[in-house]
């Protein structure tokens, strides 16, 4: 047996909520440079760059992007927006992942037989709920990751709180909720693909292979979920990133952003940053789901030990 074994008592909703947020933060700490590289590749080619320096910088591939950023902006640039990213995960993953099982049970009315439709509906529901809660943190994270240091050292945002205040002052409160529609679409897709695929692969492995409900099974399921999610969600993710990072008035809507991308850069633009997206989502899923499964069991074990008299 590897790691904590399955608990005798199923984890509570609170344990899942806290465990999901914590596991997502741990996964972000490991994979954030890949996410930053993905954002830089996704916004590359926009008609209007924020500065001449951004316009001149060319990124080629995930590792080329990371190398270029370290050389031109320093290693810390790979973690631009990390604070907002962790804020996002604590509010976002807690809802979309931590509440998934509870919402799934709500739709199935507690039945043990859960169909794909119920899983998809639960994934869409918690994904949309998460965006409603965490959208401002996502906007700030993307803005930070997209900004490159200029030659004179000037930056658009100088800190997380400065970014929140600047966006609210210059673009209004609505600026903090920019890109909500594509983000809801993106996260409904991501959540459905990620959680439902993980669920289905895990169930299939437990049913058809000698694997047990432990680390090897969780690792394999998470990796498969990350690959499927990247393929399906990349186009919406690119549009979401471009629209969130755009100057005020640059695009009329997320759909207008997608149409401009299609006409000026062609359909391949929707898969810009695919490799870092896959590396990031694949590794993020592995770290998050493995950590999440173990955290749930550890928290339930601790809860049991506290409740058991000496």
N, C-alpha and C positions, 0 to 999 in steps of 0.2 A: 504494500500500500504506500502511495506517495502523498505527502501532505496530510491535511486533516481529512478524515473520512466523513461521509455523509452523516449529518446529525440525526438523532432519533426523532427529534421534534423539528418540523419544518420551520425555516426562518420566518420571523414576523415581518410585517410590512415596514416597520421602523428599521429593523436590521437591514432589509433590502435597500431602503431609501438611503441610509447613511453609508452602507457598504458600497453602493453603486457610485455615489459621489466621491468617496475616498479612493476607490479603485480607479476611477476615471482620472483623478488628479495625478495619481502615481503613473498611469499610462501616459499622460501628457508630459510629465517631467522627462520621461525616456524618449518620447517621439517628437517633441516640439520643434527641433531643428528641421525635421522632415516636413512638418506642416508649414513652417516658414518658407522653405524652399518651394513647396507646392504653390503657395500664394504668390511668390515672386514670379514663378513660371506662368501662372494663370493670368496675371495682369500684364505680362509682357506682350507688347504689340498693340496696346491701347493707343488710340489716335492722339490722345492728350495725356502727356506725362506730367506729373506734378512739378518736376524740375528737369533742367537740362542734364544733370548727372544721372537721373534715373533713365532718361531717354538714351544716353550713351552706353549705359551698362547693358551688356548682353549676357544672358544666362543660357547655358547649354547643359541640359540634363541635371539630374538631382545632385550628383556629387560635384559637378562643375559649378552649380549654383551655390552650394555650400562653400566650396573652395573660394569662389569669387567674393562671396560675402565676408568670409573670414579675412581675406587679403585686403579688401577695400574698406571694410567697416569694423573689423575686429570680431573675435569670437562671440562677444556678448550680443551681437546683432542677430544671431541665430535664435535668441530667446526674447526678441522684441515682442512685447505683448503677453509675456508669460503670466503676469499677475492677473490681467483680464481673462486669460485662458483658464487659469485655475478658478477664478470667480465663476466663469461660465460653466465649468465642469461640475462644481459643487451645486449649482442651481439647476443645471441642464440635465446632466446624467442622472442625478438623483431622481428627477421626475421621469425622464423617458425610459430609463432602465429599471430604476428602483420600484416604480409603480406598474411596470408592464405586467407582472404576474397577477397583481391585484385587479387590474382592469380586465385582463384576460378571463379571470375567474368571474368577474362581474358579467361579462358578455355570455359566458357559458353557464352562468347560474350555478357555479360550483361543480359542474360535471367533470368527471375524470377524462372523458373523451373530448379532446380539443381539436377542432378542425382547423384547416389552413385559413379559412375565412375569418374565424374568431381571432386567430393570431395576427392576421393582417390588420383587422379592425383595431385591435388593442395597440399594435405598433403605430398606426396612424394617429390614434387618439393621444397616446403619451408623447409622441413626437411633436404634435401641434401644441399640446399643453406646455412642453418644455420651451418651445420657441416663445410662447406668450410670456413666460417668466424671464427668460435669459437673453432676449434679443439685444438689449443695449451692450451687454458684455461681449457678445459676438461681434458687433460693429466695431467696438474699440479694439478688440483683439486683431481683427483683420486690418484695420487702419495702421496699427503699430507694426504688424508684420510686413505691410506693403511699403512703409516709408523707409527710404534709404538715406543715409547720411550724405549731405551735400558737401561740396568742397570747402565751404566756409563754416561747416559745422552746424548750420541752422537745421532745425527739425520742426516739423509741423506740430508734434506733440512731445512734451517733455516729461510726462508721467501719466499714470493711469487716471488719476483724478483730474489732471489738466486736460486730458483727452475728453473725458465725460463733459467737463464744463465748457470746453471749446466747441465741441459739436453742438451742445445745447444752445450756446450763445449764438453761434454763426448760422446754424441750420434749424434752430428751434428744437423743441422736445421731439418732434417727428423725426429729426435727424438721427436720434438714438434708436429709432425703430425702423430705420431705412432698410429696405430689402426684406421686410417681414414676410411678404408673400412668397418670394422665391425660397426663403429660408424654411417656411412651413412646408412648401413642396419638397424641398431638398431633404428635410429631416423626416418627413413622413415616409419618403422613399428609403432613406438611410435606415431609419428605425425599423421599418417593415423588413427590409432586406437583411439587415444585421441581426436583429433579434429572432426573426422568424427562421432565417437560414441557420443560425446557431442552434435554435430549438430543434429544427428538423434533422440537421446533421447529427446532433448529439443523440436524439432519439433513435435514429437509424443505426448509429454505431453501437449503442447499448443493446439494440434488438438483434443486430445481425453479426456482430463481431465479439470476440472474447473480452473487449474493453469493458472496464467498470467505470462508474461515475467518479473519475479522478483525473489527475493532471494530464496524462496523455490524451484522454478523451476530450478534455476541455481545450487543450492546445490545438488539436486537429480541427475541432468544431469552430474555434475562433478564427483560425487561419482561413478555412473555407468561407466563413462568413465575411471576412475582410475582402477576399478576392471578388466575391459576388457583389458586394456592396460597391466596390470601386467601379466596376464595369457599369452598373446601373445608375449610380449617382453622380458620376463625373460631370456630365453636361450641365446638370442643375447646379452643381457645386461651383463650376467655373463662372456661370452667370451670376450666381449669388455673390461670389468674391468680387467680380468686376463691378457689380452694381453697388455693393456696400462701400467700395473704395473710391467710387467715382466722385468727381467734383459736383457741387450743387448745380443741377440743371444740365449736366452732361448727357444724361439719359432721361427720357420721359417716364420710363417704367422699366421693369425687369424684362418684359417682352420686347420693348424697343432695344434694350441692351443686347438681347439674344439675336435680334434681327440684324443689328449693326455688325455684330461679330460674324454672323453668317455671310453677310454680303461683302465685308471688307477682308475677312481672314479665312473664310471657307469653313466647311464642317469640321475640319480637324482641330479648329480652335477650341471646340467644346471638350476636347480631350487633352488640352495643354496641361502639363503637370501630372499626366497619368501615372508615370512611374513613381514620383514621390508620393502621389495619392495612395497608390497601392502599397508602397513600402510603409507609409505612415499608417494607413488603415489596417493593413495586415498585422503589423507589429503592435499597433494600438489595441486592436481587438484581442490579440494573444495576451498582452500584458493585462488589459482590463478584465477580460473574462476569467482568466486564471486567478488573478488577484481577487476579483469579486467573489468567485466560488469559495476561495479559501477564507476570505474575510467573513463571509456569511457563517461558515462553519466555526471559525474561531470565536466570533461574537456570540454565537449560540452556545458554544462550549463554555465561554466565560459567564454567560448569563445563567447557565445551568449550575455552574460551580458556586455562583453567588447565592442562588436560590436554594442550594442543597445545604442543610445544616451540618455542622461538623459533628 
